C-alpha cells in the first residue's frame, strides 16, 4: 500500500510515535506538535494513500482497517518499527483505533483526537455538502497562497473547523488548504468509511485516550461521539472552546495529553 512515513528525529532509541491525519489532510497537519513531541519520541507522521506525498493506487482497499494494517506494515518494512504509540485525528483517529484492535501487541498506547467511526448509524453514501471544503480548496488552488491573506476566505474555510480560526497561523491554513486541494485519494478514503463504524475490540492492555472539542461541527455530539463504541477502558475528554482539529486549537495541551497517555 502506498503510505509515506515522515520521520522526525534521529535518535532511534526514543519510543516511536505515529501520527495519522484525517480525510483530505496530510502529515503537515502535525507541525505545531512536532517541536514538543520530538523531544521524547521518534515521530513518524503518516501520509495516507493519495494524500500529501503518498501516491494513489486504485487497486488497494481504503477502509480504515486496511489502512491501519498498511501503516503497521510500512513502518516495519521501511523503518523497522515493530512497537509504537499512535495518535490520530478524525479518520486518522479511527485508523488508530483499528491499529490498536488489530495489533495490540505492537500498539502500546492510543490517543484519538476527534476520531471518526464512533457513530451509531453509518453513512450509506456521499453527502455533497460535506465535501464543501474539498471543492473550495480545489477551486481556489491557483490563488490559495494569496487568498488566505483575505479574512473572508479564511472564515469560509476555517470558521466551521475551529472556534479559534482567527488565531490560526498562515502556515497552518496554507498547509491544510494545499493538502486538501491536492488530495487525489479524498473520495477513495471517504468511500472506505461508508457503511462502516468502529466495532473492533481494543484490549485493556492498550491505554486509550479519546478527546473531542466541545464545538466539533464535523463530528458533532451526540451523533458522532457514541461512547459505547469506544474502548470501555478509554479515558474520555471534552475540551472547551475547541473544534475538530484540537492540535490546531491547543497544540501544547494536545502534545501534553499524548505524552501523558504514553506514560500510562
Beta strands, then each sheet from edge to edge (+ up, - down):
strand 1: 4-8
strand 2: 15-20
strand 3: 41-47
strand 4: 84-89
strand 5: 107-113
strand 6: 207-213
strand 7: 235-239
sheet 1: 1+ 3- 2- 4- 5- 6- 7-
end
